[in-house]
Amino acid sequence: MALSDEKHILFTTFRRDGTPVSTPVWVVGLGDGRLGFYTSSGSGKAKRLAHTSRVTLQPSDVRGRVKPGTSPTEATARLVQGTEYEAIRQRVIAKYGIWAKLAKFSATVGWALQRKHMAYGDRGVVISLPPAGE
């Protein structure tokens, strides 16, 4: 199964000291060996991507438990806005439907209860996979 067909992937970014930080995310195919998802501009993922584009991906469940028999894939990722972000947002809504709206509602309520002010899903992440055979 292609990574773009997975419901969740474990997305790993790296701190400045090289420490990996993994998070399960939804993912959509963008064509041309690219995947995408959206995140908050205030998230740890976004902050770590600001200093390194190196990431790894691995099929997982919603809790981040990797699927047996799979291995990590090295890739690069970058934050996007504008039309690239909008294309990702539309594909996420098409793939995940009502779950996308419920996730936004849940995050917004959770942040309000914690008195945090963070934009939900205001940045896209475009992941470029290595060419087949590398």
Residue frames as a rotation matrix with the C-alpha (Angstrom) as fourth column:
MET 1
0.584 0.811 0.000 0.00
0.811 -0.584 0.000 0.00
0.000 0.000 -1.000 0.00
ALA 2
-0.167 -0.610 0.774 1.34
0.548 -0.710 -0.441 3.45
0.819 0.351 0.453 -0.90
LEU 3
-0.793 -0.190 -0.578 1.89
0.601 -0.395 -0.695 5.95
-0.096 -0.899 0.427 1.92
SER 4
-0.874 0.484 0.033 -0.75
-0.457 -0.845 0.277 8.21
0.162 0.227 0.960 0.34
ASP 5
-0.153 0.844 -0.514 -3.32
-0.180 0.488 0.854 5.42
0.972 0.224 0.077 0.79
GLU 6
-0.617 -0.141 -0.774 -2.66
0.669 0.424 -0.610 5.12
0.414 -0.895 -0.167 4.52
LYS 7
0.553 0.828 0.091 -5.14
0.581 -0.462 0.670 6.67
0.597 -0.317 -0.737 6.95
HIS 8
0.944 -0.325 0.057 -2.35
-0.259 -0.622 0.739 7.70
-0.204 -0.712 -0.671 9.37
ILE 9
0.434 -0.885 -0.168 1.41
0.409 0.360 -0.839 7.93
0.803 0.296 0.518 9.18
LEU 10
0.658 -0.382 -0.649 3.95
0.614 -0.226 0.756 8.50
-0.436 -0.896 0.085 11.91
PHE 11
0.687 -0.367 0.627 5.61
0.266 -0.676 -0.687 11.79
0.676 0.639 -0.366 10.91
THR 12
0.547 -0.582 -0.601 8.99
0.770 0.068 0.634 12.30
-0.328 -0.810 0.486 12.54
THR 13
0.761 -0.383 0.524 10.77
-0.054 -0.842 -0.537 15.65
0.647 0.380 -0.661 12.63
PHE 14
0.204 -0.806 -0.555 14.10
0.883 0.397 -0.252 16.40
0.423 -0.439 0.793 14.28
ARG 15
0.911 0.019 -0.413 15.13
0.274 -0.775 0.570 18.90
-0.309 -0.632 -0.710 16.93
ARG 16
0.739 -0.669 -0.077 18.26
-0.616 -0.625 -0.480 21.00
0.273 0.402 -0.874 16.47
ASP 17
-0.070 -0.799 0.597 20.25
-0.907 0.300 0.296 18.45
-0.416 -0.521 -0.746 18.49
GLY 18
-0.652 -0.179 -0.737 19.02
-0.633 0.664 0.398 15.63
0.418 0.726 -0.546 16.23
THR 19
-0.831 0.407 0.380 16.49
-0.072 0.597 -0.799 14.17
-0.552 -0.691 -0.466 18.67
PRO 20
-0.814 0.580 0.026 13.54
0.156 0.175 0.972 12.67
0.560 0.795 -0.233 16.75
VAL 21
-0.694 0.718 0.043 9.99
-0.323 -0.257 -0.911 13.74
-0.643 -0.647 0.410 17.62
SER 22
-0.940 0.339 0.039 7.19
0.234 0.558 0.796 11.60
0.248 0.757 -0.604 16.16
THR 23
-0.531 0.840 -0.114 3.53
-0.470 -0.404 -0.785 12.48
-0.705 -0.364 0.609 15.69
PRO 24
-0.516 0.440 0.735 0.76
0.734 0.670 0.114 10.52
-0.442 0.598 -0.669 13.94
VAL 25
-0.542 0.337 -0.770 -0.85
-0.444 -0.893 -0.078 12.62
-0.714 0.299 0.633 11.18
TRP 26
0.577 0.693 0.431 -3.44
0.241 0.360 -0.901 12.25
-0.780 0.624 0.041 8.45
VAL 27
-0.537 -0.794 -0.285 -1.93
-0.114 -0.266 0.957 12.24
-0.836 0.546 0.052 4.99
VAL 28
0.701 0.711 0.058 -3.14
0.011 0.070 -0.997 12.84
-0.713 0.700 0.041 1.44
GLY 29
-0.110 -0.702 0.703 -1.48
0.846 0.305 0.437 12.23
-0.521 0.643 0.561 -1.90
LEU 30
0.332 0.146 -0.932 -0.54
-0.162 -0.965 -0.208 15.29
-0.929 0.220 -0.297 -3.95
GLY 31
0.979 -0.026 0.203 0.93
0.201 0.312 -0.929 13.51
-0.039 0.950 0.311 -6.98
ASP 32
0.565 -0.819 0.101 4.50
-0.246 -0.284 -0.927 13.55
0.788 0.499 -0.362 -8.27
GLY 33
-0.051 -0.626 -0.778 5.83
0.609 0.598 -0.521 11.64
0.792 -0.500 0.351 -5.23
ARG 34
-0.810 -0.181 0.558 4.46
-0.239 -0.767 -0.595 14.20
0.535 -0.616 0.578 -2.79
LEU 35
-0.161 0.744 -0.649 2.22
0.866 0.422 0.268 13.87
0.473 -0.519 -0.712 0.25
GLY 36
-0.612 -0.065 0.788 0.57
-0.135 -0.974 -0.184 16.52
0.779 -0.219 0.587 2.37
PHE 37
0.033 0.688 -0.725 -1.23
0.949 0.207 0.240 17.35
0.315 -0.696 -0.645 5.58
TYR 38
0.152 0.000 0.988 -2.00
-0.031 -1.000 0.005 20.51
0.988 -0.031 -0.152 7.51
THR 39
-0.071 -0.273 -0.959 -0.89
0.959 0.246 -0.141 21.67
0.275 -0.930 0.244 10.93
SER 40
0.905 0.339 -0.259 -0.85
0.413 -0.845 0.339 24.74
-0.104 -0.414 -0.904 13.13
SER 41
0.466 -0.757 0.458 1.84
0.040 -0.499 -0.865 27.35
0.884 0.421 -0.203 12.54
GLY 42
0.248 -0.336 0.909 2.43
-0.906 -0.412 0.095 27.20
0.342 -0.847 -0.406 16.30
SER 43
0.985 0.172 0.026 2.91
-0.171 0.934 0.314 23.43
0.030 -0.314 0.949 16.45
GLY 44
0.327 -0.901 0.285 6.19
-0.292 0.191 0.937 21.76
-0.899 -0.390 -0.200 17.30
LYS 45
0.280 -0.176 0.944 6.20
0.785 0.608 -0.119 20.20
-0.553 0.774 0.308 13.82
ALA 46
0.850 0.107 0.516 6.12
0.431 -0.706 -0.562 23.62
0.304 0.700 -0.646 12.21
LYS 47
0.809 -0.582 0.088 8.83
-0.528 -0.650 0.546 24.97
-0.260 -0.488 -0.833 14.49
ARG 48
0.170 -0.779 0.604 11.14
0.026 0.616 0.787 22.01
-0.985 -0.118 0.125 13.80
LEU 49
0.407 0.024 0.913 10.53
0.872 0.287 -0.397 22.20
-0.272 0.958 0.096 10.04
ALA 50
0.998 -0.050 -0.030 11.67
-0.055 -0.974 -0.221 25.83
-0.018 0.223 -0.975 10.15
HIS 51
0.357 -0.933 0.040 15.23
-0.807 -0.286 0.517 24.63
-0.471 -0.217 -0.855 10.81
THR 52
-0.763 -0.615 0.201 15.41
-0.397 0.690 0.605 21.28
-0.511 0.382 -0.770 9.02
SER 53
0.009 0.768 -0.641 13.49
-0.998 0.049 0.045 19.68
0.066 0.639 0.766 6.18
ARG 54
-0.746 -0.373 -0.551 14.58
-0.374 0.920 -0.116 16.15
0.551 0.119 -0.826 7.13
VAL 55
0.035 0.787 0.616 11.70
-0.976 0.160 -0.150 13.86
-0.216 -0.596 0.773 8.15
THR 56
-0.983 -0.140 -0.119 10.83
-0.168 0.950 0.262 10.19
0.076 0.278 -0.958 8.28
LEU 57
-0.077 0.995 -0.065 7.46
-0.991 -0.069 0.117 8.58
0.112 0.073 0.991 7.60
GLN 58
-0.977 -0.145 -0.156 6.02
-0.138 0.989 -0.058 5.21
0.162 -0.035 -0.986 8.58
PRO 59
-0.156 0.976 -0.155 2.49
-0.201 0.122 0.972 3.78
0.967 0.183 0.177 8.38
SER 60
-0.991 -0.134 -0.025 0.84
0.005 0.147 -0.989 3.82
0.136 -0.980 -0.145 11.82
ASP 61
-0.105 0.977 -0.188 -2.44
0.920 0.167 0.354 3.83
0.377 -0.136 -0.916 13.64
VAL 62
0.547 0.442 0.711 -4.09
0.239 -0.897 0.373 6.91
0.802 -0.034 -0.596 15.14
ARG 63
0.983 -0.178 -0.053 -1.99
0.022 -0.171 0.985 6.54
-0.185 -0.969 -0.164 18.31
GLY 64
0.477 -0.849 -0.227 1.30
-0.876 -0.436 -0.208 6.40
0.077 0.298 -0.951 16.42
ARG 65
0.151 -0.405 0.902 1.92
-0.284 0.856 0.432 2.68
-0.947 -0.321 0.014 16.79
VAL 66
-0.378 -0.380 -0.844 3.74
-0.890 -0.100 0.444 1.67
-0.253 0.920 -0.300 13.62
LYS 67
0.726 0.659 -0.198 2.27
-0.685 0.665 -0.297 -1.04
-0.064 0.351 0.934 11.45
PRO 68
0.280 -0.623 0.731 4.10
-0.154 0.722 0.674 -4.37
-0.948 -0.301 0.106 11.73
GLY 69
0.212 -0.289 0.934 6.30
0.805 0.594 0.002 -5.20
-0.555 0.751 0.358 8.78
THR 70
0.861 0.064 0.505 6.84
0.375 -0.751 -0.543 -1.55
0.345 0.657 -0.670 7.77
SER 71
-0.059 -0.905 -0.421 10.00
0.972 -0.149 0.183 0.51
-0.229 -0.399 0.888 7.96
PRO 72
0.331 0.173 -0.928 10.64
0.231 -0.968 -0.098 4.27
-0.915 -0.182 -0.361 8.05
THR 73
0.368 -0.184 0.911 10.99
0.917 -0.090 -0.389 6.22
0.154 0.979 0.135 4.80
GLU 74
-0.417 -0.572 -0.707 13.38
0.584 -0.764 0.274 9.18
-0.697 -0.299 0.652 4.70
ALA 75
0.254 0.521 0.815 11.90
0.928 -0.370 -0.053 12.27
0.274 0.769 -0.577 3.04
THR 76
-0.910 -0.407 -0.082 11.98
0.414 -0.875 -0.251 16.05
0.030 -0.262 0.965 3.08
ALA 77
0.139 0.988 -0.064 9.16
0.987 -0.133 0.088 18.40
0.079 -0.075 -0.994 4.07
ARG 78
-0.918 -0.345 0.194 8.37
0.336 -0.939 -0.078 22.09
0.209 -0.006 0.978 3.89
LEU 79
-0.300 0.812 -0.500 5.66
0.542 -0.285 -0.790 24.38
-0.785 -0.508 -0.355 5.22
VAL 80
-0.816 0.096 0.571 3.35
0.498 -0.387 0.776 26.01
0.296 0.917 0.268 2.67
GLN 81
-0.423 0.731 -0.536 0.57
0.134 -0.534 -0.835 28.59
-0.896 -0.425 0.128 2.55
GLY 82
-0.432 0.264 -0.862 -1.70
-0.761 -0.621 0.191 29.99
-0.485 0.738 0.469 -0.13
THR 83
0.301 0.625 -0.720 -2.83
-0.932 0.352 -0.084 27.79
0.201 0.696 0.689 -2.99
GLU 84
-0.459 -0.507 -0.729 -0.64
-0.316 0.860 -0.399 24.85
0.830 0.047 -0.555 -1.98
TYR 85
-0.958 0.157 0.241 -2.16
-0.214 0.169 -0.962 24.90
-0.192 -0.973 -0.129 1.51
GLU 86
-0.150 0.981 -0.126 -5.68
-0.876 -0.191 -0.443 25.19
-0.458 0.044 0.888 0.11
ALA 87
0.057 0.106 -0.993 -5.14
-0.748 0.663 0.028 22.17
0.661 0.741 0.117 -2.19
ILE 88
-0.833 -0.388 -0.393 -4.02
-0.024 0.737 -0.676 20.11
0.552 -0.554 -0.623 0.83
ARG 89
-0.784 0.573 0.241 -6.97
-0.429 -0.219 -0.876 21.30
-0.449 -0.790 0.417 2.94
GLN 90
0.084 0.854 -0.514 -9.47
-0.994 0.039 -0.098 20.35
-0.064 0.520 0.852 0.23
ARG 91
-0.134 -0.203 -0.970 -7.92
-0.455 0.882 -0.122 16.89
0.880 0.425 -0.211 -0.18
VAL 92
-0.983 -0.184 -0.011 -7.94
-0.063 0.393 -0.917 16.27
0.173 -0.901 -0.398 3.58
ILE 93
-0.425 0.899 0.111 -11.63
-0.709 -0.254 -0.658 17.21
-0.563 -0.358 0.744 3.75
ALA 94
0.190 0.485 -0.854 -12.39
-0.922 0.387 0.015 14.95
0.337 0.784 0.520 0.76
LYS 95
-0.387 -0.445 -0.807 -10.51
-0.223 0.895 -0.387 11.99
0.895 0.030 -0.446 2.27
TYR 96
-0.915 -0.127 -0.384 -11.49
0.318 0.361 -0.877 12.31
0.250 -0.924 -0.290 5.95
GLY 97
-0.189 0.958 0.214 -14.90
0.420 -0.118 0.900 14.01
0.888 0.259 -0.380 5.67
ILE 98
0.707 0.627 0.327 -16.70
-0.033 -0.432 0.901 14.72
0.706 -0.648 -0.285 8.94
TRP 99
0.578 -0.556 -0.598 -13.63
0.816 0.391 0.425 13.62
-0.002 -0.734 0.680 10.93
ALA 100
-0.444 -0.748 0.493 -11.75
0.739 -0.617 -0.271 16.69
0.507 0.244 0.827 9.68
LYS 101
-0.030 0.523 0.852 -14.47
-0.185 -0.840 0.510 18.97
0.982 -0.142 0.122 11.05
LEU 102
0.890 0.358 -0.282 -14.70
0.162 0.329 0.930 17.07
0.426 -0.874 0.235 14.33
ALA 103
0.141 -0.925 -0.354 -10.92
0.976 0.190 -0.110 17.29
0.169 -0.330 0.929 14.81
LYS 104
-0.536 -0.306 0.787 -10.99
0.308 -0.939 -0.155 21.06
0.786 0.159 0.597 14.33
PHE 105
0.415 0.779 0.470 -13.90
-0.287 -0.378 0.880 21.44
0.863 -0.500 0.067 16.76
SER 106
0.812 -0.129 -0.570 -12.20
0.520 0.603 0.605 19.23
0.266 -0.787 0.556 19.35
ALA 107
-0.229 -0.973 -0.026 -8.88
0.922 -0.209 -0.325 21.10
0.311 -0.098 0.945 19.10
THR 108
-0.362 0.153 0.920 -10.60
0.027 -0.984 0.174 24.49
0.932 0.088 0.352 19.30
VAL 109
0.730 0.668 0.145 -12.55
-0.178 -0.018 0.984 23.50
0.660 -0.744 0.106 22.42
GLY 110
0.591 -0.575 -0.565 -9.44
0.788 0.560 0.254 21.96
0.171 -0.596 0.785 24.01
TRP 111
-0.464 -0.800 0.380 -7.36
0.705 -0.593 -0.388 25.07
0.536 0.088 0.840 23.38
ALA 112
0.007 0.549 0.836 -10.13
-0.230 -0.813 0.535 27.30
0.973 -0.196 0.121 24.74
LEU 113
0.901 0.344 -0.266 -10.27
0.131 0.370 0.920 25.25
0.415 -0.863 0.288 27.95
GLN 114
0.287 -0.892 -0.349 -6.48
0.956 0.242 0.167 25.53
-0.065 -0.382 0.922 28.27
ARG 115
0.780 0.115 -0.615 -6.65
0.148 -0.989 0.002 29.25
-0.608 -0.093 -0.788 27.42
LYS 116
-0.415 -0.878 0.239 -4.32
0.445 0.033 0.895 28.76
-0.793 0.478 0.377 24.47
HIS 117
0.594 0.530 -0.605 -4.65
-0.303 -0.550 -0.778 30.84
-0.745 0.646 -0.166 21.34
MET 118
-0.598 -0.770 0.222 -3.41
-0.122 0.362 0.924 28.78
-0.792 0.526 -0.310 18.41
ALA 119
-0.012 0.553 -0.833 -4.60
-0.977 -0.184 -0.108 28.74
-0.213 0.812 0.543 14.83
TYR 120
0.160 0.138 0.977 -5.88
-0.128 0.985 -0.118 25.33
-0.979 -0.106 0.175 13.76
GLY 121
0.126 -0.094 0.988 -4.51
0.761 0.647 -0.035 23.88
-0.636 0.756 0.153 10.54
ASP 122
0.807 0.215 -0.550 -3.31
-0.061 -0.896 -0.440 27.18
-0.588 0.388 -0.710 9.08
ARG 123
-0.052 -0.858 -0.511 -0.19
-0.919 -0.159 0.361 25.76
-0.391 0.489 -0.780 7.37
GLY 124
0.937 0.262 -0.231 0.25
-0.341 0.831 -0.440 22.98
0.077 0.491 0.868 4.92
VAL 125
0.031 -0.930 0.366 3.12
-0.556 0.288 0.780 20.52
-0.831 -0.228 -0.508 4.95
VAL 126
0.807 0.108 -0.580 4.33
-0.571 0.393 -0.721 19.15
0.150 0.913 0.379 1.62
ILE 127
0.281 -0.668 0.689 6.41
-0.335 0.605 0.722 15.99
-0.899 -0.434 -0.054 1.90
SER 128
0.455 -0.232 -0.860 8.66
-0.871 0.087 -0.484 14.99
0.187 0.969 -0.163 -0.99
LEU 129
0.775 -0.142 0.616 9.39
-0.115 0.927 0.357 11.28
-0.622 -0.347 0.702 -1.14
PRO 130
-0.332 -0.928 -0.171 12.63
-0.491 0.015 0.871 9.99
-0.805 0.373 -0.461 -2.64
PRO 131
0.028 0.308 -0.951 12.37
-0.983 0.180 0.029 8.64
0.180 0.934 0.307 -6.21
ALA 132
0.896 0.359 0.261 11.50
-0.398 0.910 0.114 4.94
-0.197 -0.206 0.958 -6.40
GLY 133
0.764 -0.616 -0.193 14.53
0.398 0.684 -0.611 2.71
0.509 0.390 0.767 -6.09
GLU 134
-0.072 -0.817 0.572 16.55
-0.274 -0.535 -0.799 5.03
0.959 -0.215 -0.186 -3.83
